[in-house]
Amino acid sequence: MNIMDFNVKKLAADAGTFLSRAVQFTEEKLGQAEKTELDAHLENLLSKAECTKLWTEKIMKQTEVLLQPNPNARIEEFVYEKLDRKAPSRMNNPELLGQYMIDAGNEFGPGTAYGNALIKCGETQKRIGTADRELIQTSAINFLTPLRNFIEGDYKTITKERKLLQNKRLDLDAAKTRLKKAKVAEARAAQLNTSQPEENNIMIWAEEVTKSEQEVRITQSEFDRQAEITRLLLEGISSTHAHHLRCLNDFVEAQMTYYAQCYQYMLDLQKQLGSFPSTFLSNNNQSSSTPVQSVSTPSVLASASASLPSVSNSIVTSGISELKSSSGNRKARVLYDYDAANSSELSLLADEVITVYSIPGMDSDWLMGERGNQKGKVPITYLELLN
């Protein structure tokens, strides 16, 4: 029974406090009550904390979008994280593209120029996919996790203490309002001091003033104590900025490593594909004398220029035109392996030298090739005419 009485009294006291705060807050909004203002330093700290929280959330969310553009994948990862389970491993976009290229290259034939190039490109894409996974993992640990810890940990604590400060301020201002009203009532009772009952009223209001003054001192002390706690927490925002700066440096380093790896992978791929004839490096309706565009970095342009074939399309075209207009033959080096599609064609091996010539009525993209006793049609794009 005593425990129940205690709970009822506590509930009544809490209800009274809540009602008092609500009345004070409403009167402040209506301009009917005074409000204790926080000192300028504390207001600046609160503003800095709110600004930090706002931009930390935006940076964190956009970084997640950058690392994982697929919103469905982000939702799935979030659900698995909340369930404390590991998300199933899936191919990312570069790995999936690389696998498609490798499968296509094997289907077309690794011995063909196009199939071989697809396989090389696919392997490079898969290496980029692996680097992408490493970037996501490193960024999540070194950058996203500290930002999330601030939002879900430190800032929640600041918000809780700030709410307590707001309640303490409402209690203080409500106590000041009651003291003010008690003093006004005491003064009125003193002016009407003409009878015994009114002398009793003076005593009652004097006691009420004393009680209100005591309440103001207590609430002022609690408010000052809570303001100090809140101030100490808010001053930690500067340390948070310093910590986030270190995390930002880690994120930039992870990106630098990722882009350096991708650059090196593509540079290696470009060198592997650099020996392809100019007709493969341009569209069929474009002149391949136009330089192939590569990364705009000067060093990359220099290496790309060195890796491209030195024989221009005009020289190759003029050489073939002369060969087709004459009845003679020329020696030619085979650039890539070629599998004959039928008995009228001649299979080729890279780097071998064969004799080629033209016959009347032959398609402009083909020449006749001879190797010992074997002969057949060969595609001119697989050949380099020798002087």
Secondary structure as GFF3:
##gff-version 3
##sequence-region A 1 387
A	DSSP	alpha_helix	2	29	.	.	.	ID=ss1
A	DSSP	alpha_helix	40	67	.	.	.	ID=ss2
A	DSSP	alpha_helix	71	82	.	.	.	ID=ss3
A	DSSP	alpha_helix	93	108	.	.	.	ID=ss4
A	DSSP	alpha_helix	113	139	.	.	.	ID=ss5
A	DSSP	pi_helix	140	144	.	.	.	ID=ss6
A	DSSP	alpha_helix	145	149	.	.	.	ID=ss7
A	DSSP	pi_helix	150	154	.	.	.	ID=ss8
A	DSSP	alpha_helix	155	191	.	.	.	ID=ss9
A	DSSP	alpha_helix	196	235	.	.	.	ID=ss10
A	DSSP	alpha_helix	237	273	.	.	.	ID=ss11
A	DSSP	alpha_helix	298	307	.	.	.	ID=ss12
A	DSSP	alpha_helix	313	325	.	.	.	ID=ss13
A	DSSP	beta_strand	329	334	.	.	.	ID=ss14
A	DSSP	beta_strand	353	357	.	.	.	ID=ss15
A	DSSP	beta_strand	366	371	.	.	.	ID=ss16
A	DSSP	beta_strand	374	379	.	.	.	ID=ss17
A	DSSP	three_ten_helix	380	382	.	.	.	ID=ss18
A	DSSP	beta_strand	383	385	.	.	.	ID=ss19
###
